[in-house]
Amino acid sequence: MDELELPLEERFLQFCSQYPGAERIDPLITSEHRATKLKFADFFFENRTIICEVKTLKKQTTEKLVAFMAEHGVHPHTLGIGEHDMREVFGRLPDGEHLFRKATDLITTPVADGFDEAQRQIRDTKQLFDVPNADGLLIILNEIVELAAQNMIGDRLKQRVKKNNADGLPYHRDVTRVFVVVAVNHLETSTGAQYVNMTLSNSRVSESHGVTAFVERLAAAWSENCGVSLTKAGPEIDVLMKSSKFIVTVG
């Protein structure tokens, strides 16, 4: 099988394993570590100053959306064949905007769950290897979940960052930055269809070891690995991302 025909997750993990200075964490975990029941992340980068966890969106959420729509009296067969803007569909119902937000949250639940789990894994990895000041990097891969558009993922992550622990401190304080890599939901631009990867900082914590610059280098290397050119998003892409709609197609 050609390398580019492999699933995105397999290709990306191979790429990370071969990235200069990368260390897979799993082989470093001793039986004593495993006995602690602590979790651990996937990779060290940059002399263990960056801890990276890779999450892949694998659960299709279409059935959950259909069930939620039916619960509120909206059935796909009543919408008719074609594309439907979910904001408009729910907007016809009482409290439609609230229902629309619940629907988008439903679609992006795996994103929120992955963010929470990555926080625990990066936190525990810092403890296991005594690197308390390492930057935490969460990489989210999406190849199959078409309903989870980039703007929806970004909005859910920004919403989730507001979560606090019982002590009032940020829950995700060990995840410094998120990098979202996609092979689904391309945007139609003036230069043709493009997949748009996305990187976001955790606005509630500060980086210590240049994880932002590292992600830029990693993104460039990944694009080269895939045989495509990397173009930094300009105003046109920002506008397209912000204006993207939650569209469901009834076939």
C-alpha positions in Angstrom: 0.0 0.0 0.0 1.3 3.5 -0.9 2.1 5.5 2.2 -0.4 8.2 1.3 -3.2 5.5 1.2 -2.6 4.7 4.8 -5.1 6.1 7.4 -4.2 9.7 8.5 -3.5 8.5 12.1 -1.0 5.9 11.0 0.8 8.3 8.6 0.9 11.0 11.2 2.3 8.8 14.0 5.0 7.5 11.7 5.8 11.1 10.7 6.1 12.1 14.4 8.2 9.1 15.2 10.7 10.1 12.6 10.7 13.8 13.4 14.2 15.0 14.5 14.6 14.7 18.2 11.2 13.0 18.8 10.9 10.4 21.5 8.0 7.9 21.7 7.0 7.9 25.4 5.4 4.4 25.5 8.8 2.5 25.4 10.0 4.7 28.2 7.2 3.7 30.6 8.5 1.2 33.2 6.4 -1.4 35.0 6.7 0.8 38.1 5.2 3.7 36.1 2.3 1.5 34.9 1.6 0.4 38.4 0.8 4.0 39.4 -2.2 4.1 37.1 -1.1 7.4 35.8 -1.7 8.2 32.2 0.9 9.3 29.7 1.2 11.1 26.4 2.6 10.0 23.0 5.7 12.0 22.3 8.5 14.2 23.7 9.9 16.8 21.4 12.7 19.4 21.7 14.7 17.6 24.4 11.6 16.9 26.5 10.5 20.5 26.7 7.3 19.7 24.7 4.9 16.9 25.6 2.6 15.9 22.8 -0.6 13.8 22.8 -2.2 12.8 19.5 -6.0 12.3 19.4 -7.9 11.0 16.4 -11.6 11.7 15.9 -13.0 8.3 15.1 -16.7 8.3 16.2 -19.2 9.4 13.7 -21.8 11.6 15.4 -24.4 11.5 12.6 -26.8 9.1 14.4 -26.7 11.2 17.5 -27.5 14.3 15.5 -30.4 12.5 13.8 -31.8 11.3 17.2 -31.5 14.8 18.6 -33.3 16.3 15.6 -36.1 13.7 15.9 -36.4 14.4 19.6 -37.3 17.9 18.7 -39.6 17.1 15.8 -37.1 17.5 12.9 -36.8 14.4 10.8 -34.4 14.1 7.8 -37.2 12.7 5.6 -39.3 15.8 6.2 -36.5 18.2 5.1 -36.3 16.9 1.6 -33.4 15.9 -0.6 -30.4 18.3 -0.7 -28.4 20.5 1.7 -29.9 22.1 4.8 -28.4 24.8 7.0 -28.9 23.5 10.6 -29.0 27.0 12.0 -32.0 27.8 9.8 -33.6 24.4 10.5 -33.5 24.8 14.2 -34.3 28.5 13.9 -37.8 27.5 12.9 -38.3 26.0 16.4 -39.0 27.7 19.7 -35.6 28.4 21.4 -34.0 27.4 18.1 -30.6 29.1 18.7 -30.3 27.1 22.0 -31.1 23.9 20.2 -28.6 24.7 17.5 -25.9 25.2 20.1 -26.8 21.9 21.7 -26.6 20.2 18.3 -23.1 21.6 17.6 -21.9 20.6 21.1 -23.2 17.1 20.4 -21.2 16.9 17.2 -18.0 18.0 18.8 -18.3 16.0 22.0 -15.3 13.8 21.0 -13.2 17.0 20.7 -14.1 18.1 24.2 -13.5 14.6 25.6 -10.2 14.3 23.9 -9.1 17.7 25.2 -10.0 16.6 28.8 -8.1 13.3 28.4 -5.1 15.0 26.9 -4.9 17.3 29.9 -4.7 14.4 32.2 -2.1 12.6 30.1 0.2 15.6 29.7 -0.1 16.4 33.4 0.7 12.9 34.4 3.6 12.7 32.0 5.1 15.9 33.5 4.9 14.2 36.9 6.3 10.8 35.7 9.3 12.4 34.1 9.8 15.4 36.3 9.4 18.0 33.6 6.9 20.4 35.3 7.6 23.3 33.0 7.3 21.5 29.7 4.8 22.9 27.1 1.8 20.7 26.4 0.7 20.1 22.8 -2.5 18.4 21.8 -2.8 17.3 18.1 -6.2 16.4 16.9 -6.5 14.4 13.6 -9.8 14.3 11.6 -10.2 12.2 8.5 -13.7 10.8 8.8 -16.0 13.1 10.9 -17.4 15.3 8.2 -19.9 17.0 10.5 -17.1 18.4 12.7 -16.0 21.4 10.6 -12.9 23.3 11.6 -14.8 26.3 12.9 -16.9 24.1 15.1 -13.8 22.3 16.5 -12.2 25.7 17.2 -15.3 27.1 18.8 -15.7 24.0 21.1 -12.0 24.2 22.1 -12.3 27.9 23.0 -15.4 27.2 25.0 -13.8 24.3 26.8 -10.8 26.4 27.8 -13.0 28.3 30.2 -13.5 25.1 32.3 -12.0 25.4 35.9 -11.0 22.9 38.5 -12.6 22.9 41.9 -9.7 25.2 43.0 -10.7 27.8 40.4 -7.6 27.2 38.3 -7.8 26.4 34.6 -8.7 22.7 34.1 -6.5 22.5 30.9 -3.5 24.3 32.4 -1.1 21.7 31.1 -2.2 22.0 27.4 -0.4 25.0 26.0 -1.4 24.7 22.4 -3.7 22.7 20.0 -2.9 21.7 16.4 -5.8 20.4 14.3 -4.8 18.3 11.2 -7.6 17.4 8.8 -8.1 15.3 5.6 -11.8 16.1 5.4 -14.0 19.2 5.0 -12.0 21.2 2.5 -12.8 24.8 1.9 -13.5 26.2 -1.6 -11.1 29.1 -2.1 -10.3 31.4 -5.0 -7.3 29.1 -5.8 -9.3 25.8 -5.5 -10.2 23.4 -2.7 -7.9 23.4 0.3 -7.7 21.5 3.5 -7.1 24.0 6.3 -5.2 22.9 9.4 -5.6 25.0 12.4 -3.5 25.9 15.5 -4.9 27.5 18.7 -3.2 28.7 21.9 -4.7 28.1 25.3 -5.4 31.7 26.2 -5.3 31.0 29.9 -1.7 29.7 30.1 1.7 30.9 28.8 4.2 28.8 26.9 7.6 28.2 28.3 9.6 26.5 25.5 8.5 28.0 22.2 5.7 25.5 21.3 4.1 28.0 18.9 7.2 28.2 16.8 7.6 24.4 17.1 4.1 23.8 15.7 4.9 26.0 12.7 8.0 23.9 12.0 6.0 20.7 12.5 3.2 21.9 10.2 5.7 22.8 7.5 7.4 19.4 7.8 4.1 17.6 7.7 3.1 19.4 4.5 6.4 18.5 2.9 5.9 14.9 4.0 2.5 14.9 2.3 3.9 16.4 -0.9 1.8 19.6 -0.7 2.8 23.2 -0.2 2.0 25.0 3.0 0.3 28.4 2.8 -0.3 30.5 5.8 -3.9 31.4 6.1 -4.8 35.0 5.1 -7.9 37.2 5.5 -9.8 35.2 2.8 -9.4 31.9 4.8 -10.4 33.7 8.0 -13.5 35.0 6.4 -14.4 31.6 5.0 -13.8 29.9 8.3 -16.0 32.4 10.2 -18.8 32.2 7.6 -18.8 28.4 7.4 -22.2 26.9 7.9 -23.4 23.7 9.6 -24.8 21.9 6.6 -26.5 18.5 6.6 -27.1 16.8 3.3 -30.1 14.5 2.9 -29.5 12.0 0.2 
